[in-house]
Amino acid sequence: MSYATHEHAITANVFETLLEYHYLKRPYQLIPALSLDVPEARALPGGRVAYRFHLRPGALYAEDPAFGQFEPGQATREVVAGDVAFELERIADPAVTSPVVMTFAKLEGFREFSERLALLREGEPGFSEQRIDQQYAAAGGIQGVRVLGPHELEIVLSEPYPQILYWFAMPFTAPLPWEAVAFYDGKDGRDFFKDHPVGAGPFRLAQYDKRSRITLERNPNWYGVRHPEWRAPGTVYPSEGEPEDAELGRLDPATVGRTLPFLDRLELRIERESIPAFNKFLQGYIDASGIIQESFDEVVRDGDLSPEMAALGMRLEKSVDPSIIYLGFNMNDPQVGASAGSGSRGLRQAMSLAIDSAEFARVFANGRGVPAQSPIPPGTFGYEVEYRNPWRQPDLTRAKQLLSEAGYVDGIDPKTGKPLRLTFDIGDTSSAARLRALFFVNAWKRLVLNVEISATDFNQFRDKVRRGAYQVILHAWLADYPDPENFLFLLWGPMSELTSGGPNAANFSDPRYDALFLEMKDRPNDARR
């Protein structure tokens, strides 16, 4: 399952999760979705922890030809507990290369299942040609994932991990029909499952054109539509929220209590350039848009929507994303990474001190954004308003000094006698993205560093990051769930992208950090944490 924010807009609508978030309440609150309740942790001997889910009987998948391939005449079927177990087994499947393997390795027997599956594929001729669900069954399943009945599932963790419930509000753990995964295998002209997803969510994928458009249509089988009498929490528009929600019209009596979704069809158009896309929005061809830098003053006045835009019937939605944008240095790179010795640290620090984040926000985001001082964003426990990171305050004099101490006097590489040459990778080929990248490159030019931009599409960029084939990247992270652990694990050694496929894109590893992270991650929100 994808770990990219823009792709989550698709997967979150096509797949249905066991849990979800209340739409309006803050702090964020988990509520039942396909699960009848939000399970509580049950302590087991040896420090283990169990959670038991009870699925709603009668929930169906979107209709799809895949079901009829294994049961003639069948267009859909009921969602059962075994489908959740199947998806957890897919996470463990080494052929899937899931980015969240390290998170779910806390499930008892997770690694062992993965190892058994790999051995069977290597040692038994023809094993890989068997149906995927049969392969998983032959590997014996995951010990800590217990299907207790058609609608009852228990998971057992080898250690406490209270954040696990947040993961059951994400598409990673959404139940999948094995029939669709088995049928859409890319053979004999069929799509791959990643291009033809089948789920139990409120929408189904109706059209997928990788170059221009993705179309979602209302799924008449979604349990909220088929069973409006259930009044399940996430299937009706909420009647509660925060005080400002009423002021902003989010608790309009005309919408409160209505069955979701309100839309019958959703078209997501892929626009590679921001200015033409925004012009289409102004012309009415697109229903929602961010505000591009070039038109900001035209759209926003004194922090609110301009009278001209309001006259066109537009509304301005304001929110603070729990997200960060950061520079990542590949710690395995022989020039900028840890293996280069102590000099590489001075190089990284100098490059950081050359960047004025406040100026970047002013130029490219019209002042929207707070210069990050740590991986933890505002609104998340652990964020300190007054803290100032000594390596995040622009200081060109100090940067040049550090660069000299690192062995690059006046930015010159002693091996070549020329300005040190580095590569800066970005996952966007648009002109706007190149301009943003040039902001950093020009800042580093003041250190006499020769940094070349390598712009590729996002898929190629992700492949480079997975392989560790980069030196410096511009990366971002949007919270999976409201906990500091979800940001600080971006630097936890075992989450290295290169070695485990995890979200630690910088491949950073430090035993001291790792030890502190382990002590922090499961603690309550107290002073020690």
C-alpha positions as CSV (number, residue, x, y, z in Angstrom):
1,M,0.0,0.0,0.0
2,S,1.3,3.5,-0.9
3,Y,2.9,5.7,1.7
4,A,2.6,8.9,-0.4
5,T,0.3,11.6,0.7
6,H,-1.1,12.4,-2.8
7,E,-1.8,8.7,-3.4
8,H,-3.5,8.4,0.0
9,A,-6.3,10.6,-1.4
10,I,-7.1,7.5,-3.6
11,T,-6.4,4.6,-1.3
12,A,-8.3,6.2,1.7
13,N,-11.5,6.3,-0.5
14,V,-11.2,2.9,-2.2
15,F,-10.3,0.9,0.9
16,E,-12.2,0.9,4.2
17,T,-10.3,0.7,7.5
18,L,-11.2,-0.9,10.8
19,L,-10.9,2.4,12.6
20,E,-11.0,6.0,11.5
21,Y,-10.8,9.5,13.0
22,H,-13.8,11.7,14.1
23,Y,-14.1,14.2,11.3
24,L,-14.1,17.3,13.5
25,K,-13.0,16.6,17.0
26,R,-9.6,17.9,18.3
27,P,-7.4,16.4,19.7
28,Y,-7.9,13.6,17.1
29,Q,-10.2,10.8,18.3
30,L,-10.3,7.3,16.9
31,I,-13.8,6.0,16.2
32,P,-15.1,2.6,14.8
33,A,-15.3,2.0,11.1
34,L,-15.5,-1.6,9.9
35,S,-14.8,-2.6,13.5
36,L,-17.7,-2.4,15.8
37,D,-15.6,-0.7,18.5
38,V,-12.2,0.6,19.3
39,P,-10.4,-2.2,21.1
40,E,-8.5,-1.8,24.3
41,A,-5.2,-3.4,25.0
42,R,-5.2,-6.6,27.0
43,A,-2.0,-7.5,28.9
44,L,-0.6,-11.0,28.3
45,P,2.2,-12.9,30.0
46,G,5.8,-11.9,29.1
47,G,5.0,-8.3,28.4
48,R,2.9,-9.1,25.4
49,V,-0.2,-7.2,24.4
50,A,-3.4,-8.2,22.6
51,Y,-6.1,-6.3,20.8
52,R,-9.4,-7.9,19.6
53,F,-11.4,-6.5,16.7
54,H,-15.1,-7.3,16.0
55,L,-16.0,-6.6,12.3
56,R,-19.4,-5.5,11.2
57,P,-21.3,-8.4,9.6
58,G,-22.7,-7.7,6.2
59,A,-20.1,-5.3,4.9
60,L,-19.3,-6.0,1.2
61,Y,-16.6,-5.2,-1.3
62,A,-17.1,-3.1,-4.4
63,E,-18.3,-5.3,-7.3
64,D,-15.4,-6.5,-9.5
65,P,-14.9,-9.3,-12.2
66,A,-12.1,-10.7,-10.0
67,F,-14.6,-12.4,-7.7
68,G,-16.2,-14.3,-10.6
69,Q,-12.9,-15.9,-11.6
70,F,-12.9,-18.0,-8.5
71,E,-16.6,-18.3,-7.8
72,P,-18.6,-18.3,-11.0
73,G,-21.4,-15.7,-11.0
74,Q,-20.1,-13.9,-7.9
75,A,-19.6,-10.2,-8.3
76,T,-18.7,-9.4,-4.7
77,R,-18.5,-11.0,-1.2
78,E,-18.6,-10.1,2.5
79,V,-15.6,-8.6,4.2
80,V,-14.3,-11.1,6.8
81,A,-11.6,-11.2,9.5
82,G,-9.4,-13.3,7.3
83,D,-9.1,-10.4,4.8
84,V,-7.4,-8.3,7.5
85,A,-5.1,-11.2,8.3
86,F,-4.4,-11.5,4.5
87,E,-3.4,-7.8,4.3
88,L,-1.1,-8.1,7.4
89,E,0.5,-11.1,5.7
90,R,1.0,-9.0,2.6
91,I,2.9,-6.5,4.7
92,A,5.2,-9.3,5.8
93,D,5.6,-10.7,2.3
94,P,9.2,-9.8,1.2
95,A,8.0,-9.6,-2.4
96,V,5.7,-6.7,-1.6
97,T,8.5,-4.6,-0.1
98,S,6.0,-2.8,2.2
99,P,7.4,0.5,3.7
100,V,5.9,-0.3,7.1
101,V,7.5,-3.7,7.8
102,M,9.4,-2.4,10.8
103,T,6.2,-1.2,12.5
104,F,4.4,-4.5,12.1
105,A,7.4,-6.6,13.1
106,K,6.0,-6.2,16.6
107,L,3.4,-8.7,15.7
108,E,4.3,-12.1,17.1
109,G,5.7,-14.4,14.4
110,F,5.8,-11.6,11.8
111,R,9.4,-12.1,10.9
112,E,9.2,-15.8,11.0
113,F,6.3,-15.9,8.6
114,S,8.3,-13.7,6.2
115,E,11.3,-16.0,6.4
116,R,9.3,-19.1,5.9
117,L,7.6,-17.6,2.9
118,A,10.9,-16.6,1.3
119,L,12.4,-20.1,1.9
120,L,9.4,-21.8,0.3
121,R,9.7,-19.6,-2.7
122,E,13.4,-20.3,-3.0
123,G,13.3,-24.0,-2.3
124,E,10.1,-25.4,-3.8
125,P,9.8,-25.4,-7.6
126,G,6.5,-23.9,-8.7
127,F,5.6,-22.6,-5.3
128,S,5.6,-19.0,-6.5
129,E,3.1,-19.9,-9.2
130,Q,0.5,-20.9,-6.6
131,R,-2.3,-18.6,-5.8
132,I,-1.1,-15.9,-3.3
133,D,-3.5,-16.9,-0.5
134,Q,-2.4,-20.5,-0.9
135,Q,1.3,-19.4,-0.6
136,Y,0.5,-17.6,2.6
137,A,-1.5,-20.6,4.0
138,A,1.5,-22.9,3.2
139,A,3.8,-20.5,5.1
140,G,1.6,-21.0,8.2
141,G,0.3,-17.4,8.6
142,I,1.5,-15.0,11.3
143,Q,1.3,-16.4,14.8
144,G,0.2,-13.1,16.3
145,V,-2.7,-12.7,13.9
146,R,-5.6,-14.9,15.0
147,V,-8.8,-15.3,13.1
148,L,-11.3,-16.3,15.8
149,G,-14.3,-16.3,13.6
150,P,-15.7,-14.7,10.4
151,H,-16.0,-11.3,12.1
152,E,-13.5,-11.6,14.9
153,L,-9.7,-11.0,14.8
154,E,-7.1,-10.8,17.5
155,I,-3.6,-9.4,17.1
156,V,-0.8,-10.1,19.6
157,L,2.2,-7.8,19.9
158,S,5.5,-9.0,21.4
159,E,5.7,-5.7,23.4
160,P,3.5,-2.7,24.2
161,Y,2.9,-0.3,21.3
162,P,-0.2,1.8,21.9
163,Q,0.2,3.6,18.6
164,I,-0.7,0.4,16.7
165,L,-4.4,1.4,16.8
166,Y,-3.6,4.4,14.7
167,W,-2.3,2.1,12.0
168,F,-5.7,0.4,11.8
169,A,-7.1,3.8,10.7
170,M,-4.7,3.7,7.7
171,P,-5.1,1.9,4.3
172,F,-2.1,-0.3,5.2
173,T,-4.3,-2.5,7.3
174,A,-7.5,-2.3,5.3
175,P,-9.0,-5.7,4.5
176,L,-8.3,-6.9,1.0
177,P,-10.0,-9.6,-1.0
178,W,-7.4,-12.2,-2.0
179,E,-9.3,-12.8,-5.2
180,A,-8.4,-9.3,-6.5
181,V,-4.8,-9.6,-5.5
182,A,-4.5,-13.1,-7.2
183,F,-6.3,-12.1,-10.4
184,Y,-4.7,-8.7,-11.0
185,D,-1.2,-10.0,-11.3
186,G,-0.1,-8.3,-14.5
187,K,-0.2,-11.5,-16.6
188,D,-2.1,-12.2,-19.8
189,G,-2.9,-8.5,-20.3
190,R,-4.4,-8.1,-16.8
191,D,-3.6,-5.0,-14.7
192,F,-1.5,-5.2,-11.6
193,F,-3.5,-4.9,-8.4
194,K,-1.7,-1.5,-7.7
195,D,-3.4,-0.2,-10.9
196,H,-6.7,-1.9,-10.2
197,P,-7.4,-1.8,-6.5
198,V,-10.5,-3.4,-5.1
199,G,-11.7,-2.5,-1.6
200,A,-14.7,-1.9,0.6
201,G,-14.5,1.9,0.8
202,P,-17.1,4.5,-0.1
203,F,-15.7,4.8,-3.7
204,R,-14.4,2.5,-6.4
205,L,-11.8,3.2,-9.0
206,A,-13.6,3.8,-12.3
207,Q,-10.8,5.2,-14.4
208,Y,-7.0,5.4,-14.1
209,D,-5.0,7.3,-16.6
210,K,-1.5,7.7,-15.2
211,R,-0.9,10.8,-17.3
212,S,-4.1,12.8,-16.9
213,R,-6.9,11.6,-14.7
214,I,-8.1,9.4,-11.9
215,T,-11.9,8.9,-11.5
216,L,-13.6,7.5,-8.5
217,E,-17.3,6.6,-8.4
218,R,-19.6,6.1,-5.4
219,N,-19.5,2.4,-4.3
220,P,-23.2,1.3,-3.8
221,N,-21.9,-1.7,-1.8
222,W,-20.2,0.5,0.9
223,Y,-21.7,-0.4,4.2
224,G,-22.7,3.2,4.9
225,V,-24.8,3.2,1.8
226,R,-26.2,-0.3,1.9
227,H,-27.1,0.0,5.6
228,P,-27.9,3.6,6.5
229,E,-30.0,2.2,9.4
230,W,-26.8,1.2,11.2
231,R,-25.8,4.9,11.6
232,A,-22.2,3.8,12.0
233,P,-20.1,6.7,13.3
234,G,-18.0,7.3,10.1
235,T,-20.9,7.0,7.7
236,V,-22.9,10.1,8.8
237,Y,-21.9,13.7,8.9
238,P,-21.0,14.5,12.6
239,S,-23.1,16.6,14.9
240,E,-20.2,17.5,17.2
241,G,-17.0,19.4,16.7
242,E,-14.9,22.3,18.0
243,P,-16.3,25.7,18.8
244,E,-14.9,27.2,15.6
245,D,-16.6,24.5,13.4
246,A,-20.0,26.1,14.0
247,E,-18.6,29.5,13.1
248,L,-17.2,28.1,9.9
249,G,-20.4,26.5,8.9
250,R,-19.1,22.9,9.4
251,L,-22.1,22.1,11.7
252,D,-24.8,23.3,9.3
253,P,-28.1,21.7,10.3
254,A,-28.7,20.9,6.6
255,T,-25.7,18.5,6.6
256,V,-25.5,17.2,10.2
257,G,-26.7,13.6,10.3
258,R,-26.7,13.1,6.5
259,T,-25.5,9.8,5.1
260,L,-22.0,10.0,3.5
261,P,-20.6,10.3,0.9
262,F,-22.2,13.5,-0.5
263,L,-20.5,13.0,-3.9
264,D,-21.4,10.5,-6.6
265,R,-18.2,11.0,-8.6
266,L,-14.8,12.4,-7.9
267,E,-12.3,13.3,-10.7
268,L,-8.7,14.0,-9.8
269,R,-6.8,15.6,-12.6
270,I,-3.1,15.3,-12.9
271,E,-1.7,18.8,-13.7
272,R,2.1,19.0,-14.0
273,E,2.3,22.8,-13.9
274,S,0.8,24.9,-11.1
275,I,-0.1,28.1,-13.1
276,P,-2.2,26.4,-15.8
277,A,-3.8,24.2,-13.1
278,F,-4.8,27.3,-11.0
279,N,-6.1,29.1,-14.1
280,K,-8.4,26.1,-14.7
281,F,-9.6,26.4,-11.2
282,L,-10.4,30.1,-11.7
283,Q,-12.3,29.2,-14.9
284,G,-14.4,26.7,-13.0
285,Y,-12.9,23.5,-14.5
286,I,-11.5,22.4,-11.1
287,D,-13.5,22.5,-7.9
288,A,-10.7,22.9,-5.3
289,S,-7.2,24.1,-5.4
290,G,-4.3,25.3,-3.3
291,I,-3.1,28.9,-3.8
292,I,-0.1,29.3,-6.1
293,Q,2.6,31.8,-5.1
294,E,2.0,33.9,-8.3
295,S,-1.6,34.6,-7.4
296,F,-1.5,34.8,-3.7
297,D,-1.9,38.6,-3.4
298,E,-4.8,38.4,-5.8
299,V,-6.6,35.7,-3.8
300,V,-5.7,36.6,-0.1
301,R,-6.0,40.1,1.5
302,D,-5.2,40.7,5.2
303,G,-5.3,37.0,5.8
304,D,-8.7,36.4,4.3
305,L,-10.2,35.8,0.9
306,S,-10.1,38.9,-1.3
307,P,-13.5,40.5,-2.2
308,E,-12.9,39.7,-5.9
309,M,-12.6,36.0,-5.2
310,A,-15.5,36.0,-2.7
311,A,-17.6,37.6,-5.4
312,L,-16.9,34.6,-7.6
313,G,-18.4,32.3,-4.9
314,M,-15.1,31.0,-3.6
315,R,-14.4,29.9,0.0
316,L,-11.0,29.9,1.7
317,E,-10.3,26.9,3.9
318,K,-7.5,27.4,6.5
319,S,-5.7,24.6,8.3
320,V,-2.3,23.7,9.9
321,D,-0.9,20.5,8.6
322,P,1.1,18.4,11.0
323,S,3.9,18.1,8.5
324,I,7.5,19.1,7.9
325,I,9.7,19.7,4.9
326,Y,13.4,18.9,5.4
327,L,16.7,18.4,3.7
328,G,18.0,14.9,3.9
329,F,21.6,13.9,3.6
330,N,22.3,10.3,2.7
331,M,24.3,9.0,5.6
332,N,25.6,6.1,3.5
333,D,27.0,8.4,0.9
334,P,30.9,8.4,0.8
335,Q,31.0,12.2,0.5
336,V,28.2,13.6,2.7
337,G,27.5,10.6,4.9
338,A,28.9,9.3,8.2
339,S,31.3,7.0,6.4
340,A,33.2,10.1,5.1
341,G,34.3,10.8,8.7
342,S,34.1,13.9,10.9
343,G,34.5,16.3,8.0
344,S,31.2,15.3,6.5
345,R,29.4,16.5,9.7
346,G,30.9,20.0,9.3
347,L,29.9,19.9,5.6
348,R,26.3,19.1,6.5
349,Q,26.2,21.7,9.3
350,A,27.6,24.3,7.0
351,M,25.0,23.6,4.3
352,S,22.2,23.8,6.9
353,L,23.5,27.1,8.3
354,A,23.5,28.6,4.7
355,I,19.7,28.1,4.4
356,D,17.3,30.8,5.6
357,S,14.0,28.9,6.1
358,A,12.0,32.0,7.0
359,E,13.0,33.5,3.7
360,F,12.1,30.3,1.8
361,A,8.6,30.5,3.4
362,R,8.3,34.1,2.5
363,V,9.4,33.7,-1.1
364,F,7.7,30.4,-2.0
365,A,4.8,30.1,0.5
366,N,3.9,33.8,1.0
367,G,5.0,33.5,4.6
368,R,2.9,30.5,5.4
369,G,4.9,28.0,7.5
370,V,7.0,28.0,10.6
371,P,10.8,27.4,10.3
372,A,11.2,23.9,11.8
373,Q,13.6,23.6,14.7
374,S,13.2,19.8,15.1
375,P,11.3,17.0,13.4
376,I,8.3,17.7,15.6
377,P,5.7,20.1,14.2
378,P,3.4,22.5,16.0
379,G,0.4,20.9,17.5
380,T,2.2,17.6,18.4
381,F,3.3,16.7,21.9
382,G,7.0,17.6,22.3
383,Y,6.9,20.7,20.2
384,E,8.7,23.6,22.0
385,V,7.8,27.1,20.8
386,E,10.9,28.7,22.3
387,Y,13.5,26.1,21.2
388,R,16.0,27.3,18.6
389,N,18.2,24.7,16.9
390,P,21.7,26.0,16.6
391,W,22.1,24.5,13.1
392,R,18.8,26.0,11.8
393,Q,19.7,29.7,12.2
394,P,21.2,31.2,9.0
395,D,24.8,32.1,9.7
396,L,27.0,32.3,6.6
397,T,30.1,33.3,8.5
398,R,29.9,30.3,10.8
399,A,29.0,28.1,7.8
400,K,32.2,29.1,6.0
401,Q,34.2,28.4,9.1
402,L,32.7,24.9,9.5
403,L,33.4,24.2,5.8
404,S,37.0,25.1,6.2
405,E,37.4,23.0,9.3
406,A,35.8,20.1,7.4
407,G,38.6,20.4,4.8
408,Y,36.8,22.4,2.1
409,V,38.5,25.8,2.4
410,D,36.5,28.3,0.4
411,G,34.4,25.4,-0.7
412,I,37.2,23.8,-2.7
413,D,37.5,20.0,-2.8
414,P,41.1,19.2,-2.0
415,K,40.9,16.1,-4.2
416,T,40.1,18.0,-7.4
417,G,41.2,21.6,-6.6
418,K,37.7,22.7,-7.7
419,P,34.5,23.7,-5.9
420,L,33.1,20.6,-4.2
421,R,30.5,19.0,-6.5
422,L,27.3,17.5,-5.0
423,T,23.9,16.4,-6.4
424,F,20.6,17.6,-5.1
425,D,17.7,15.3,-6.0
426,I,14.0,16.4,-6.1
427,G,11.0,14.4,-7.1
428,D,9.2,17.0,-9.2
429,T,10.1,18.1,-12.8
430,S,7.9,21.2,-12.8
431,S,9.4,24.7,-13.2
432,A,8.0,25.7,-9.8
433,A,9.9,22.8,-8.2
434,R,13.1,23.8,-9.9
435,L,12.8,27.3,-8.7
436,R,12.4,26.0,-5.1
437,A,15.5,23.9,-5.6
438,L,17.4,26.8,-6.9
439,F,16.8,28.7,-3.7
440,F,18.9,26.0,-1.9
441,V,21.5,25.8,-4.7
442,N,22.0,29.5,-4.7
443,A,22.4,29.5,-0.9
444,W,25.1,26.9,-1.2
445,K,26.8,28.9,-4.0
446,R,27.7,31.4,-1.3
447,L,29.8,28.7,0.2
448,V,31.3,28.2,-3.3
449,L,29.7,24.7,-3.5
450,N,28.8,23.4,-6.9
451,V,25.5,21.7,-6.3
452,E,23.7,20.2,-9.4
453,I,19.9,19.7,-9.4
454,S,18.7,16.3,-10.5
455,A,14.9,16.5,-11.1
456,T,13.0,13.4,-11.9
457,D,9.3,12.3,-11.6
458,F,8.2,11.2,-8.2
459,N,8.4,7.5,-8.9
460,Q,12.0,7.7,-10.1
461,F,12.8,9.9,-7.1
462,R,11.3,7.3,-4.7
463,D,13.3,4.5,-6.5
464,K,16.5,6.5,-6.0
465,V,15.8,7.0,-2.3
466,R,15.0,3.3,-1.8
467,R,18.3,2.4,-3.4
468,G,20.2,5.1,-1.5
469,A,21.3,6.5,-4.8
470,Y,21.4,10.1,-3.8
471,Q,23.4,12.6,-1.8
472,V,21.0,15.4,-0.8
473,I,17.2,15.4,-1.1
474,L,14.3,17.7,-0.4
475,H,11.8,15.6,1.4
476,A,8.6,15.9,3.5
477,W,6.6,14.1,6.0
478,L,2.9,14.4,6.9
479,A,1.8,12.8,10.2
480,D,0.4,9.3,10.0
481,Y,-1.1,9.9,13.5
482,P,-0.9,12.5,16.2
483,D,2.2,11.3,18.2
484,P,5.8,12.5,18.3
485,E,7.0,8.9,17.7
486,N,5.6,9.2,14.1
487,F,8.2,12.0,13.4
488,L,11.1,10.9,15.5
489,F,11.1,7.5,13.9
490,L,12.3,9.2,10.7
491,L,15.8,9.1,12.3
492,W,15.6,5.7,14.0
493,G,18.3,3.4,12.7
494,P,16.1,0.3,12.2
495,M,13.7,2.3,10.0
496,S,16.4,3.0,7.4
497,E,15.0,3.2,3.9
498,L,18.0,1.3,2.4
499,T,18.1,-1.6,4.8
500,S,14.5,-2.0,5.8
501,G,12.4,0.0,3.4
502,G,11.3,2.2,6.3
503,P,10.7,6.0,6.3
504,N,14.2,6.9,7.5
505,A,15.1,8.3,4.1
506,A,18.4,9.7,5.3
507,N,19.5,6.3,6.5
508,F,20.6,8.0,9.8
509,S,21.9,5.7,12.5
510,D,23.2,6.5,16.0
511,P,23.1,4.1,19.0
512,R,22.5,7.0,21.4
513,Y,19.5,8.3,19.4
514,D,18.1,4.8,19.0
515,A,18.3,4.1,22.7
516,L,16.5,7.4,23.6
517,F,13.9,6.7,20.9
518,L,13.1,3.3,22.3
519,E,12.7,4.8,25.8
520,M,10.4,7.6,24.5
521,K,8.2,5.9,22.0
522,D,5.8,4.1,24.3
523,R,5.9,6.5,27.2
524,P,2.8,8.5,28.2
525,N,3.0,12.2,27.5
526,D,5.0,13.2,30.6
527,A,8.0,15.4,31.3
528,R,10.5,12.5,30.8
529,R,9.1,11.8,27.3
